[in-house]
Amino acid sequence: QVDLVESGGGSVPAGGSLRLSCRVSGYRYGSTCLGWFRQRPGQEREAVAAIESPGSARYADSVKGRFTISQDNAKNTLYLQMNTLESEDTAMYYCTADFAPCGLYFSWDYWGNGTQVTVSS
């Protein structure tokens, strides 16, 4: 069982930055994928970024160069640093996890409750 709790969402102007955090428990380093998805208003949930294996991150094209996913194993925390935010980034952001084999575009078994990000233009 993997438990995920997100935090760090909020409202920012376009061009601003936010860092999302996800407290993770019950995962196994090296055999668990960790990732971020988002659901924009009126749209389906979509992949944003994932750590598919230690040292291997993958990003959706829409966030490449602007978002960075990272993890701090000592703190059992996954992060999503979001820079140069755009109004199109407004969404509920979800932390997710699954055990190998796994990847950004695989199905994921474990989900947090989400944290809202609102970017004003």
Number of C-alpha atoms within 10 A of each C-alpha: 8 17 16 22 19 23 18 14 18 14 14 18 14 17 14 14 17 18 16 22 22 26 18 22 13 11 18 11 13 12 15 21 25 31 29 26 20 23 19 16 11 7 9 9 15 16 22 25 27 28 23 23 18 12 9 10 18 19 20 15 10 12 16 12 11 13 20 19 22 19 19 10 10 6 9 14 18 25 22 23 14 20 17 15 23 18 15 14 20 20 22 18 27 26 30 27 26 23 19 12 11 19 22 22 13 10 10 16 11 15 19 19 13 22 20 19 22 19 19 16 11
